[in-house]
């Protein structure tokens, strides 16, 4: 179970830094949207100053010949060997320097921030995915700081309890810790079982009668296309008029 949770943490970091777009785990928020708007405004101003020849040379440096060959999505790596080498060397170097200076540096934090930095430098965050990736980074980093604050507060409370109630507080805290570990284990297994059941249901649905699938898909497509035309026209008009309220309302209705 511990190794599975560790793999899920690594999966979160890799998904936030992957080269290609796909299903994003974290939702967008207003802070990430404003950050992306500001960065694109700065980028537009800088690109207007730089000559086109230099911009084309820079763009050519990011061209990857391996993109010309088709690779199945499940077999495609999240990033290339160059970025993987930079991630390894940069993270190892920072951790080495911090350890030599006797600094209590979190290796997970360093590895995560290096991965996010190299993915940003490698243009892995496109216009469509940047909002979700930045939102994910803010949630993860904010979660770490929140965890530190909670750990400090809980440590003060536990120390006070142990000082005042001695062995009775120790027994109560051990029982509470065991209950929390058990609850966390059950919650993790429940989520994993739920995801496995959803995959099994999807496989059964695809393996069922083709006629039934065709009729269901046709009904849903007709319903979606009827509403899509109205939403599309409203979205285009809102973009032209820069009406963010209408766009937000359309987004909520579509979801």
N, C-alpha and C positions, 0 to 999 in steps of 0.2 A: 504494500500500500504506500509506503514511504517513497519508493522508487517511482511509482506511478504519479504521485503528487509532484515529485521533482521533475518528471517528464512534462507534466502539464504546465509547470512554471517555465520550462525551457520553450515549450510550444508557444506560450503567450509571447515571449520575447521574439522568437523567430517570426511569428505571424505579424507582429508590429513592424519588423524590419525586412519583410520579404520583398523581392523585386517586383513581382507581379501583383495585380489587383485581384481581389476575390471577396469572399464573404468576410466582413469585418466583425470582430467580436464586441468592440466597444462602440456605444452610440455617440453621435456628435453632440456637442454642447455649444453654448453661446461663446464661451471663452475660446475654444479651439477655432470657431468660425472667425472671430475677430482677429486672432493671431494669423490665420491664413490670409485674411483680407489685407492685413497690414503688410505681411511679407510679400504678397503678390504686388501690392502697390509699390513697395520699395524695389522689387525686382523689375517692374515695368519702367520705373524711373532710371534705374541703372542700365538696363538694356537699351534705352533710348540714347544713352551717351556713348556706349561701346559700339564700334563699327561692326557692320554686318559680317565682314570677313572673319573677324575674331570670334564672333558668336557662332558662326558656322564651324570653325575649327574646334571650338569647345564642344559643340554638339556632336561633332564627328568622334571625339574622344570617348563619348559614352555609347557609341554604336557597338553592339555585340553581334558577332557573326553567328553565334550559336542560336540566335533567335530565328534564323532562316530555316532551321530544321525543326520539325514538329516533334514535340516530346509530350507524352501523356501528362496531365496535371498531377497525378499521384506520383510520377517518377521525376518530376521537375524539381530541382533544388531551389531553396528559398533565395539563395544568392550564390555568386560565383566564387571560385577559389581565391581570387585576389582579395575580395572583401573578407572572406573567412580568415585568410592569413593576417590581414590588418587587424581584424577583431582579436585574434589570438595574441598577436605580438603587442598591440597597444594595451590590452587589458592586463596581460602578464607584466609588462613594463611598469604600469601604474601601481599594480599590487606589490611588485618587487620594491619600488621606491618607497611606498608607504610603509611596508613592513620593515625596511631598513631604518626608517625614521621613527619606528615604534608607534605608528599611528593606527588606531582601531578602525581600519577601513573595511567596509563590507564588500566582499568579493562579488556578491550578487549584484549590488548596486553599481559597481564599476563595470562589470560585464554588460549589464543592461544599458547603461549610458553610452558605453563605447559602441555597442550594437546600434543604438538609435542614432549616434553621430555619424557612423559610417553609412547607414542607410540613407540619411539625409544628404550626405555628400555624394552618394552614388545615384541620386535622383530616383530613389525608390518610392518616394512620396509624391505621387502625381496629384493633379488638381482634384480628381475624384476621391482619392483615398487620404489626402493629407489631413482633412478635418478629423477623420476617424482615428488616424494614427496619432495625431497630437492629443486628441482626447484620451486615447489609451495611455499615452505617456504620462499625462497629467494625473489620470486616475491611479496609475501604478505608483508614481513618485509620491503623490499625495497620500496614498495608502500607507507607504513606508513611514512618512513623517507622522501620520496619525497613529500608526502602530507604536512608534517610539514614545509619543506623548502618553498613550494609554498604558504602555509598559511601565513608564516612570510613575504614573499615578497609582497603578495597581501595586507596584513594588512598595510605595510609601504606605499604602493601606495594609498590605500584608505584613510589612515590618512592624507596624503599630499593633496589629492583632497578635503577632507572635510575642512581642515585648510584653503585652498586657495579659494575654491569656495562656501563654506558654504552650504546653503539650496539647491542650484542648483545641487551640487554634490550629496547631500543626495537623492534628487528625482531621479536622474539618476541611482544611485546605487540600490535603491529600485526596480526600473523598471527592471534593469538588473538581480537582484536576482530573481524576479518573473518569468522572462523569462527562466532563467536557471532551476528553479524548474519545470516549465511547460515542458521544453524540456526533463529533466531527467525523468519525469513521463511518457511522450509519448514514450521515448526510452525503458523504462522498460516494459511498456505494449506491445510494439511491439515485444520485445524479448520473452515475455511470450506467446503472441498470436502465434508467429512463432513456439515455441516448442510444443504448444497444437495442431497446425495444422499438424506438423510432426507426432505426436502420432496418430491423427485421420487418416491420410493417411496410416500409417502403419497398423492400425486396419482394414481399408477398404481393404488394399491389402491382408491381411491374410484371410479376410472373402469372398474374391472374388472367382472366379472359380478355383478349384483345378488343373484342367488340364493346365490352363494358368500359374499358379504358378510353376507347375512342369516343364513345358517347359522353362520358364525363368531361373529357378534355374539350370536346366541342362545345358543350354547354358553358363551361367556365370561360372559354375563350370568347364566345359570343357576348357573354356578360361583361367581361373585362374590356373588350374592344368598344362596346357601346359607351362605356363610361370613360374610356381612355381618350376618345376624341374631345369630349368636353373638358377634361382636365388638361389636355395638351393645349387647347386653344386658350384656356384661362391662364396657364403657366406662361405661354409666350407673351400674352398681353401684359401680364404682371412683370415679366422680365423687361419688356420694352418701357413700361411705365415706372419700373423700379419700385413696385409696390410689394414690400416685404410681408405685409400683413396678409395679403391674399395668397402669397406663396406659402406662408406658414400654415394657413388654413387648408390649402390644397394638400400639403404634405401630411397634415393630421388626418384628413379624410381618406387619403390613399392608404395610410398605415392602418 
